[in-house]
Amino acid sequence: MLRFFIQFGMTIILLFLSTIVAWYEGSAIIENPWEWKYSTPFSQLLHGEVHRGSDISQLDYFIYAIKYQPTYPVIMTISSLYLLILIGYYFLKERHKWFSSYLFILSGGLFFLSYLICNSPTIGGKIHLFVLLVSGFLCIGCAAIIYFQVINCNSPNLKDITN
């Protein structure tokens, strides 16, 4: 129990710090009006076309940071994913099939997010795509291993069948 809370606390701190830095780095979009058309999907959804820096949504700061300063957004993604897996494991550790299903659904979400950014022309977008795809495949692999371990533990031993 103590290990869970230590891991949870450390991950929350890492997520918080990386979010603050990514948000700060993404705020540079205000000074780049030529990028407003391509990096402000949330602002365009809320306000239409962006004409001033004050029209830019805070969420668009993260889009800009992902595209041009990807280090801290990647740390945000990995720490968020670790946090989701840690919470899922804590609540579903006794129910292996459910945890396996949880990981499978999580991988589906990761693949969906990677689909949303698959056409990004920036290096940061490609790095983030790679991180999301690798994480999705790792979640599927872990889900399969956990699922098949449960099946093998629940199936009768072949030696018992032959005797």
N, CA and C atoms as a LAMMPS dump frame, in Angstrom:
ITEM: TIMESTEP
0
ITEM: NUMBER OF ATOMS
489
ITEM: BOX BOUNDS ff ff ff
-5.0000000000000000e+02 5.0000000000000000e+02
-5.0000000000000000e+02 5.0000000000000000e+02
-5.0000000000000000e+02 5.0000000000000000e+02
ITEM: ATOMS id mol type element x y z
1 1 1 N 0.821 -1.184 0
2 1 2 C 0 0 0
3 1 3 C 0.871 1.257 0
4 2 1 N 1.938 1.236 0.794
5 2 2 C 2.827 2.38 0.861
6 2 3 C 3.524 2.606 -0.482
7 3 1 N 3.918 1.493 -1.139
8 3 2 C 4.561 1.627 -2.451
9 3 3 C 3.63 2.28 -3.456
10 4 1 N 2.351 1.937 -3.403
11 4 2 C 1.38 2.541 -4.308
12 4 3 C 1.32 4.049 -4.099
13 5 1 N 1.229 4.482 -2.858
14 5 2 C 1.11 5.916 -2.58
15 5 3 C 2.386 6.678 -2.922
16 6 1 N 3.537 6.046 -2.733
17 6 2 C 4.792 6.69 -3.126
18 6 3 C 4.85 6.849 -4.641
19 7 1 N 4.523 5.784 -5.362
20 7 2 C 4.511 5.854 -6.829
21 7 3 C 3.472 6.859 -7.315
22 8 1 N 2.314 6.834 -6.708
23 8 2 C 1.25 7.756 -7.082
24 8 3 C 1.69 9.205 -6.859
25 9 1 N 2.248 9.481 -5.702
26 9 2 C 2.689 10.83 -5.383
27 9 3 C 3.8 11.315 -6.295
28 10 1 N 4.775 10.47 -6.548
29 10 2 C 5.888 10.853 -7.43
30 10 3 C 5.396 11.095 -8.852
31 11 1 N 4.479 10.274 -9.307
32 11 2 C 3.949 10.437 -10.662
33 11 3 C 3.123 11.716 -10.767
34 12 1 N 2.334 12.018 -9.755
35 12 2 C 1.551 13.257 -9.746
36 12 3 C 2.477 14.471 -9.783
37 13 1 N 3.543 14.436 -9.001
38 13 2 C 4.498 15.549 -8.993
39 13 3 C 5.148 15.705 -10.356
40 14 1 N 5.587 14.604 -10.96
41 14 2 C 6.198 14.654 -12.288
42 14 3 C 5.212 15.166 -13.333
43 15 1 N 3.974 14.702 -13.252
44 15 2 C 2.946 15.162 -14.186
45 15 3 C 2.691 16.659 -14.005
46 16 1 N 2.6 17.111 -12.783
47 16 2 C 2.359 18.53 -12.505
48 16 3 C 3.501 19.4 -13.035
49 17 1 N 4.731 19.02 -12.731
50 17 2 C 5.881 19.812 -13.176
51 17 3 C 6.017 19.834 -14.694
52 18 1 N 5.849 18.688 -15.329
53 18 2 C 5.959 18.648 -16.793
54 18 3 C 4.816 19.41 -17.446
55 19 1 N 3.646 19.424 -16.831
56 19 2 C 2.523 20.196 -17.36
57 19 3 C 2.812 21.689 -17.287
58 20 1 N 3.355 22.129 -16.179
59 20 2 C 3.682 23.547 -16.022
60 20 3 C 4.72 23.979 -17.066
61 21 1 N 5.762 23.178 -17.24
62 21 2 C 6.814 23.543 -18.196
63 21 3 C 6.281 23.501 -19.633
64 22 1 N 5.494 22.473 -19.971
65 22 2 C 4.928 22.381 -21.323
66 22 3 C 3.979 23.553 -21.593
67 23 1 N 3.208 23.92 -20.602
68 23 2 C 2.299 25.053 -20.744
69 23 3 C 3.083 26.338 -20.984
70 24 1 N 4.169 26.511 -20.243
71 24 2 C 5.014 27.69 -20.414
72 24 3 C 5.65 27.707 -21.812
73 25 1 N 6.195 26.57 -22.229
74 25 2 C 6.825 26.508 -23.544
75 25 3 C 5.81 26.737 -24.659
76 26 1 N 4.602 26.236 -24.485
77 26 2 C 3.561 26.404 -25.495
78 26 3 C 3.017 27.813 -25.574
79 27 1 N 3.232 28.598 -24.531
80 27 2 C 2.738 29.974 -24.559
81 27 3 C 3.475 30.829 -25.592
82 28 1 N 4.535 30.307 -26.154
83 28 2 C 5.265 31.018 -27.209
84 28 3 C 4.425 31.181 -28.471
85 29 1 N 3.328 30.46 -28.57
86 29 2 C 2.453 30.593 -29.743
87 29 3 C 1.888 32.006 -29.856
88 30 1 N 1.748 32.684 -28.752
89 30 2 C 1.21 34.05 -28.772
90 30 3 C 2.091 34.958 -29.622
91 31 1 N 3.384 34.699 -29.618
92 31 2 C 4.333 35.534 -30.361
93 31 3 C 4.536 35.079 -31.804
94 32 1 N 3.83 34.03 -32.23
95 32 2 C 3.977 33.492 -33.583
96 32 3 C 2.631 33.481 -34.313
97 33 1 N 2.162 34.632 -34.793
98 33 2 C 0.836 34.694 -35.408
99 33 3 C 0.704 33.847 -36.671
100 34 1 N 1.784 33.562 -37.365
101 34 2 C 1.712 32.728 -38.563
102 34 3 C 1.36 31.279 -38.213
103 35 1 N 1.501 30.911 -36.966
104 35 2 C 1.208 29.551 -36.537
105 35 3 C -0.222 29.407 -36.004
106 36 1 N -0.927 30.499 -35.822
107 36 2 C -2.265 30.453 -35.239
108 36 3 C -3.243 29.633 -36.071
109 37 1 N -3.091 29.665 -37.36
110 37 2 C -4.006 28.932 -38.235
111 37 3 C -3.843 27.413 -38.085
112 38 1 N -2.634 26.972 -37.754
113 38 2 C -2.331 25.544 -37.751
114 38 3 C -2.253 24.914 -36.365
115 39 1 N -2.091 25.703 -35.327
116 39 2 C -1.85 25.143 -33.995
117 39 3 C -2.878 25.572 -32.953
118 40 1 N -4.028 26.049 -33.387
119 40 2 C -5.041 26.487 -32.421
120 40 3 C -6.4 25.837 -32.688
121 41 1 N -6.48 24.503 -32.684
122 41 2 C -7.778 23.876 -32.98
123 41 3 C -8.839 24.161 -31.922
124 42 1 N -8.452 24.239 -30.655
125 42 2 C -9.434 24.492 -29.596
126 42 3 C -9.958 25.92 -29.657
127 43 1 N -9.068 26.858 -29.924
128 43 2 C -9.488 28.259 -30.038
129 43 3 C -10.403 28.45 -31.236
130 44 1 N -10.089 27.807 -32.339
131 44 2 C -10.921 27.92 -33.527
132 44 3 C -12.279 27.27 -33.307
133 45 1 N -12.299 26.226 -32.517
134 45 2 C -13.565 25.568 -32.186
135 45 3 C -14.425 26.465 -31.295
136 46 1 N -13.791 27.17 -30.363
137 46 2 C -14.522 28.022 -29.421
138 46 3 C -14.86 29.403 -29.98
139 47 1 N -13.888 30.034 -30.669
140 47 2 C -14.051 31.424 -31.082
141 47 3 C -14.088 31.632 -32.592
142 48 1 N -13.871 30.621 -33.352
143 48 2 C -13.709 30.806 -34.794
144 48 3 C -12.261 31.164 -35.09
145 49 1 N -12.055 31.994 -36.058
146 49 2 C -10.695 32.373 -36.437
147 49 3 C -10.027 33.197 -35.336
148 50 1 N -8.747 32.925 -35.107
149 50 2 C -7.98 33.622 -34.08
150 50 3 C -7.396 34.901 -34.681
151 51 1 N -7.691 36.051 -34.056
152 51 2 C -7.192 37.334 -34.539
153 51 3 C -6.176 37.963 -33.595
154 52 1 N -6.279 37.62 -32.297
155 52 2 C -5.383 38.189 -31.293
156 52 3 C -4.84 37.061 -30.419
157 53 1 N -3.734 37.346 -29.782
158 53 2 C -3.158 36.363 -28.878
159 53 3 C -4.064 36.03 -27.711
160 54 1 N -4.902 36.972 -27.327
161 54 2 C -5.818 36.732 -26.206
162 54 3 C -6.955 35.782 -26.585
163 55 1 N -7.141 35.528 -27.888
164 55 2 C -8.173 34.581 -28.336
165 55 3 C -7.732 33.129 -28.196
166 56 1 N -6.464 32.91 -27.933
167 56 2 C -5.917 31.548 -27.92
168 56 3 C -6.255 30.851 -26.609
169 57 1 N -6.799 29.658 -26.724
170 57 2 C -7.142 28.84 -25.563
171 57 3 C -5.87 28.291 -24.917
172 58 1 N -5.931 28.077 -23.614
173 58 2 C -4.79 27.513 -22.891
174 58 3 C -4.452 26.109 -23.398
175 59 1 N -5.448 25.355 -23.851
176 59 2 C -5.195 24.011 -24.374
177 59 3 C -4.342 24.047 -25.641
178 60 1 N -4.47 25.115 -26.406
179 60 2 C -3.67 25.23 -27.619
180 60 3 C -2.187 25.431 -27.307
181 61 1 N -1.87 25.89 -26.115
182 61 2 C -0.473 25.982 -25.707
183 61 3 C 0.175 24.593 -25.744
184 62 1 N -0.586 23.59 -25.319
185 62 2 C -0.053 22.226 -25.307
186 62 3 C 0.111 21.686 -26.729
187 63 1 N -0.812 22.041 -27.614
188 63 2 C -0.682 21.634 -29.019
189 63 3 C 0.605 22.205 -29.603
190 64 1 N 0.841 23.464 -29.359
191 64 2 C 2.055 24.117 -29.857
192 64 3 C 3.304 23.487 -29.236
193 65 1 N 3.242 23.199 -27.949
194 65 2 C 4.387 22.579 -27.272
195 65 3 C 4.657 21.181 -27.826
196 66 1 N 3.612 20.419 -28.103
197 66 2 C 3.788 19.087 -28.685
198 66 3 C 4.486 19.192 -30.035
199 67 1 N 4.101 20.173 -30.82
200 67 2 C 4.65 20.302 -32.166
201 67 3 C 6.09 20.772 -32.179
202 68 1 N 6.454 21.706 -31.291
203 68 2 C 7.756 22.35 -31.414
204 68 3 C 8.689 22.179 -30.216
205 69 1 N 8.184 21.78 -29.085
206 69 2 C 8.992 21.534 -27.88
207 69 3 C 8.482 20.235 -27.244
208 70 1 N 8.714 19.076 -27.853
209 70 2 C 8.006 17.856 -27.449
210 70 3 C 8.494 17.168 -26.17
211 71 1 N 9.584 17.589 -25.579
212 71 2 C 10.135 16.861 -24.434
213 71 3 C 9.151 16.783 -23.263
214 72 1 N 8.67 17.908 -22.811
215 72 2 C 7.788 17.901 -21.642
216 72 3 C 6.384 17.374 -21.949
217 73 1 N 5.83 17.604 -23.14
218 73 2 C 4.57 16.927 -23.442
219 73 3 C 4.704 15.392 -23.486
220 74 1 N 5.857 14.891 -23.927
221 74 2 C 6.075 13.439 -23.906
222 74 3 C 6.158 12.951 -22.464
223 75 1 N 6.846 13.706 -21.606
224 75 2 C 6.9 13.334 -20.189
225 75 3 C 5.499 13.368 -19.583
226 76 1 N 4.699 14.36 -19.98
227 76 2 C 3.298 14.422 -19.525
228 76 3 C 2.536 13.176 -19.952
229 77 1 N 2.696 12.784 -21.21
230 77 2 C 1.981 11.622 -21.744
231 77 3 C 2.389 10.35 -21.02
232 78 1 N 3.687 10.158 -20.852
233 78 2 C 4.164 8.937 -20.203
234 78 3 C 3.754 8.899 -18.734
235 79 1 N 3.85 10.017 -18.039
236 79 2 C 3.458 10.012 -16.631
237 79 3 C 1.943 9.846 -16.482
238 80 1 N 1.162 10.411 -17.399
239 80 2 C -0.294 10.206 -17.362
240 80 3 C -0.64 8.743 -17.605
241 81 1 N 0.035 8.157 -18.566
242 81 2 C -0.201 6.75 -18.868
243 81 3 C 0.201 5.868 -17.691
244 82 1 N 1.343 6.161 -17.088
245 82 2 C 1.779 5.399 -15.917
246 82 3 C 0.771 5.533 -14.778
247 83 1 N 0.247 6.731 -14.604
248 83 2 C -0.74 6.976 -13.558
249 83 3 C -2.019 6.172 -13.82
250 84 1 N -2.477 6.162 -15.062
251 84 2 C -3.667 5.385 -15.41
252 84 3 C -3.454 3.887 -15.184
253 85 1 N -2.295 3.387 -15.566
254 85 2 C -2.004 1.966 -15.371
255 85 3 C -1.877 1.65 -13.886
256 86 1 N -1.226 2.518 -13.137
257 86 2 C -1.066 2.312 -11.696
258 86 3 C -2.416 2.28 -10.986
259 87 1 N -3.288 3.196 -11.318
260 87 2 C -4.625 3.226 -10.7
261 87 3 C -5.425 1.987 -11.109
262 88 1 N -5.353 1.645 -12.399
263 88 2 C -6.049 0.442 -12.857
264 88 3 C -5.55 -0.804 -12.171
265 89 1 N -4.243 -0.914 -12.02
266 89 2 C -3.676 -2.083 -11.339
267 89 3 C -4.108 -2.124 -9.875
268 90 1 N -4.101 -0.985 -9.217
269 90 2 C -4.467 -0.942 -7.804
270 90 3 C -5.894 -1.442 -7.587
271 91 1 N -6.81 -1.014 -8.442
272 91 2 C -8.214 -1.398 -8.256
273 91 3 C -8.563 -2.744 -8.867
274 92 1 N -7.781 -3.211 -9.833
275 92 2 C -8.133 -4.453 -10.522
276 92 3 C -7.102 -5.562 -10.348
277 93 1 N -6.21 -5.457 -9.369
278 93 2 C -5.136 -6.445 -9.229
279 93 3 C -5.649 -7.834 -8.878
280 94 1 N -6.789 -7.924 -8.267
281 94 2 C -7.365 -9.228 -7.943
282 94 3 C -8.175 -9.807 -9.106
283 95 1 N -8.523 -8.975 -10.052
284 95 2 C -9.325 -9.397 -11.21
285 95 3 C -8.473 -9.249 -12.464
286 96 1 N -7.683 -10.274 -12.751
287 96 2 C -6.705 -10.208 -13.832
288 96 3 C -7.345 -10.02 -15.206
289 97 1 N -8.462 -10.686 -15.429
290 97 2 C -9.123 -10.533 -16.738
291 97 3 C -9.638 -9.1 -16.914
292 98 1 N -10.132 -8.509 -15.865
293 98 2 C -10.608 -7.132 -15.955
294 98 3 C -9.449 -6.178 -16.199
295 99 1 N -8.329 -6.428 -15.52
296 99 2 C -7.155 -5.579 -15.73
297 99 3 C -6.637 -5.739 -17.16
298 100 1 N -6.682 -6.943 -17.66
299 100 2 C -6.288 -7.184 -19.048
300 100 3 C -7.21 -6.427 -20.005
301 101 1 N -8.491 -6.447 -19.743
302 101 2 C -9.446 -5.697 -20.561
303 101 3 C -9.217 -4.195 -20.44
304 102 1 N -8.895 -3.749 -19.237
305 102 2 C -8.59 -2.335 -18.992
306 102 3 C -7.396 -1.894 -19.841
307 103 1 N -6.35 -2.698 -19.86
308 103 2 C -5.169 -2.373 -20.67
309 103 3 C -5.498 -2.381 -22.156
310 104 1 N -6.352 -3.312 -22.563
311 104 2 C -6.748 -3.369 -23.965
312 104 3 C -7.529 -2.116 -24.369
313 105 1 N -8.442 -1.663 -23.517
314 105 2 C -9.208 -0.44 -23.787
315 105 3 C -8.277 0.777 -23.78
316 106 1 N -7.338 0.803 -22.863
317 106 2 C -6.361 1.882 -22.807
318 106 3 C -5.54 1.936 -24.095
319 107 1 N -5.163 0.775 -24.607
320 107 2 C -4.409 0.747 -25.869
321 107 3 C -5.262 1.266 -27.017
322 108 1 N -6.552 0.984 -26.996
323 108 2 C -7.444 1.531 -28.018
324 108 3 C -7.47 3.053 -27.969
325 109 1 N -7.501 3.614 -26.773
326 109 2 C -7.443 5.072 -26.63
327 109 3 C -6.133 5.642 -27.138
328 110 1 N -5.037 4.942 -26.869
329 110 2 C -3.733 5.406 -27.351
330 110 3 C -3.658 5.362 -28.875
331 111 1 N -4.212 4.302 -29.458
332 111 2 C -4.215 4.214 -30.921
333 111 3 C -5.108 5.288 -31.535
334 112 1 N -6.22 5.609 -30.872
335 112 2 C -7.085 6.673 -31.364
336 112 3 C -6.368 8.021 -31.327
337 113 1 N -5.686 8.304 -30.227
338 113 2 C -4.924 9.55 -30.131
339 113 3 C -3.817 9.61 -31.178
340 114 1 N -3.178 8.481 -31.423
341 114 2 C -2.126 8.47 -32.442
342 114 3 C -2.719 8.682 -33.832
343 115 1 N -3.929 8.202 -34.051
344 115 2 C -4.595 8.436 -35.33
345 115 3 C -4.863 9.931 -35.532
346 116 1 N -5.216 10.625 -34.451
347 116 2 C -5.514 12.05 -34.555
348 116 3 C -4.295 12.883 -34.953
349 117 1 N -3.109 12.427 -34.589
350 117 2 C -1.917 13.218 -34.905
351 117 3 C -1.033 12.571 -35.966
352 118 1 N -1.528 11.543 -36.635
353 118 2 C -0.671 10.798 -37.569
354 118 3 C -0.226 11.633 -38.77
355 119 1 N -0.923 12.691 -39.117
356 119 2 C -0.546 13.506 -40.273
357 119 3 C 0.251 14.745 -39.893
358 120 1 N 0.775 14.783 -38.692
359 120 2 C 1.522 15.961 -38.253
360 120 3 C 2.843 16.058 -39.017
361 121 1 N 3.111 17.212 -39.619
362 121 2 C 4.358 17.363 -40.371
363 121 3 C 5.558 17.735 -39.494
364 122 1 N 5.333 18.045 -38.219
365 122 2 C 6.42 18.499 -37.363
366 122 3 C 7.123 17.319 -36.706
367 123 1 N 8.358 17.523 -36.321
368 123 2 C 9.128 16.472 -35.666
369 123 3 C 8.528 16.128 -34.3
370 124 1 N 8.019 17.127 -33.601
371 124 2 C 7.385 16.876 -32.308
372 124 3 C 6.144 16.011 -32.438
373 125 1 N 5.366 16.27 -33.482
374 125 2 C 4.183 15.442 -33.726
375 125 3 C 4.562 14.007 -34.035
376 126 1 N 5.636 13.825 -34.783
377 126 2 C 6.09 12.466 -35.116
378 126 3 C 6.639 11.751 -33.884
379 127 1 N 7.331 12.485 -33.029
380 127 2 C 7.834 11.891 -31.783
381 127 3 C 6.665 11.47 -30.903
382 128 1 N 5.679 12.329 -30.795
383 128 2 C 4.508 12.012 -29.968
384 128 3 C 3.735 10.829 -30.559
385 129 1 N 3.634 10.783 -31.871
386 129 2 C 2.995 9.647 -32.537
387 129 3 C 3.722 8.351 -32.185
388 130 1 N 5.036 8.365 -32.26
389 130 2 C 5.83 7.192 -31.928
390 130 3 C 5.603 6.755 -30.485
391 131 1 N 5.603 7.705 -29.559
392 131 2 C 5.392 7.388 -28.139
393 131 3 C 4.011 6.772 -27.933
394 132 1 N 2.997 7.34 -28.571
395 132 2 C 1.636 6.808 -28.417
396 132 3 C 1.509 5.407 -29.011
397 133 1 N 2.103 5.187 -30.187
398 133 2 C 2.031 3.869 -30.812
399 133 3 C 2.769 2.808 -29.997
400 134 1 N 3.976 3.126 -29.564
401 134 2 C 4.74 2.17 -28.757
402 134 3 C 3.998 1.871 -27.458
403 135 1 N 3.449 2.882 -26.818
404 135 2 C 2.688 2.678 -25.581
405 135 3 C 1.464 1.813 -25.831
406 136 1 N 0.783 2.042 -26.951
407 136 2 C -0.381 1.228 -27.293
408 136 3 C -0.014 -0.227 -27.504
409 137 1 N 1.078 -0.467 -28.229
410 137 2 C 1.509 -1.85 -28.451
411 137 3 C 1.979 -2.51 -27.158
412 138 1 N 2.642 -1.754 -26.284
413 138 2 C 3.044 -2.315 -24.995
414 138 3 C 1.833 -2.669 -24.137
415 139 1 N 0.81 -1.832 -24.168
416 139 2 C -0.417 -2.13 -23.411
417 139 3 C -1.102 -3.384 -23.95
418 140 1 N -1.146 -3.509 -25.281
419 140 2 C -1.75 -4.717 -25.866
420 140 3 C -0.931 -5.951 -25.496
421 141 1 N 0.395 -5.827 -25.568
422 141 2 C 1.253 -6.958 -25.216
423 141 3 C 1.077 -7.371 -23.768
424 142 1 N 1.055 -6.404 -22.871
425 142 2 C 0.856 -6.711 -21.446
426 142 3 C -0.532 -7.296 -21.2
427 143 1 N -1.53 -6.766 -21.891
428 143 2 C -2.887 -7.297 -21.739
429 143 3 C -2.943 -8.755 -22.181
430 144 1 N -2.283 -9.071 -23.29
431 144 2 C -2.281 -10.454 -23.784
432 144 3 C -1.543 -11.371 -22.82
433 145 1 N -0.402 -10.925 -22.325
434 145 2 C 0.367 -11.76 -21.385
435 145 3 C -0.446 -12.021 -20.127
436 146 1 N -1.052 -11.001 -19.573
437 146 2 C -1.853 -11.171 -18.356
438 146 3 C -3.05 -12.072 -18.618
439 147 1 N -3.713 -11.873 -19.749
440 147 2 C -4.892 -12.679 -20.072
441 147 3 C -4.522 -14.154 -20.225
442 148 1 N -3.45 -14.428 -20.957
443 148 2 C -3.081 -15.819 -21.183
444 148 3 C -2.462 -16.473 -19.96
445 149 1 N -1.879 -15.71 -19.055
446 149 2 C -1.424 -16.268 -17.789
447 149 3 C -2.616 -16.706 -16.953
448 150 1 N -3.683 -15.938 -16.997
449 150 2 C -4.894 -16.294 -16.252
450 150 3 C -5.495 -17.565 -16.833
451 151 1 N -5.529 -17.676 -18.147
452 151 2 C -6.075 -18.884 -18.776
453 151 3 C -5.242 -20.093 -18.396
454 152 1 N -3.899 -19.96 -18.441
455 152 2 C -3.036 -21.088 -18.088
456 152 3 C -3.171 -21.459 -16.619
457 153 1 N -3.38 -20.5 -15.745
458 153 2 C -3.548 -20.802 -14.318
459 153 3 C -4.878 -21.481 -14.047
460 154 1 N -5.887 -21.168 -14.843
461 154 2 C -7.22 -21.726 -14.625
462 154 3 C -7.425 -23.053 -15.337
463 155 1 N -6.598 -23.374 -16.321
464 155 2 C -6.781 -24.634 -17.05
465 155 3 C -6.132 -25.771 -16.267
466 156 1 N -6.704 -26.97 -16.398
467 156 2 C -6.123 -28.105 -15.668
468 156 3 C -4.75 -28.459 -16.244
469 157 1 N -3.916 -28.995 -15.415
470 157 2 C -2.574 -29.382 -15.815
471 157 3 C -2.668 -30.613 -16.718
472 158 1 N -1.862 -30.664 -17.76
473 158 2 C -1.916 -31.783 -18.693
474 158 3 C -1.546 -33.1 -18.017
475 159 1 N -0.671 -33.058 -17.003
476 159 2 C -0.312 -34.28 -16.302
477 159 3 C -1.513 -34.852 -15.562
478 160 1 N -2.374 -33.994 -15.049
479 160 2 C -3.55 -34.455 -14.335
480 160 3 C -4.544 -35.116 -15.284
481 161 1 N -4.591 -34.663 -16.532
482 161 2 C -5.535 -35.231 -17.504
483 161 3 C -5.105 -36.613 -17.929
484 162 1 N -3.804 -36.833 -18.105
485 162 2 C -3.327 -38.13 -18.579
486 162 3 C -3.349 -39.194 -17.493
487 163 1 N -3.364 -38.844 -16.228
488 163 2 C -3.367 -39.847 -15.134
489 163 3 C -4.72 -40.306 -14.819
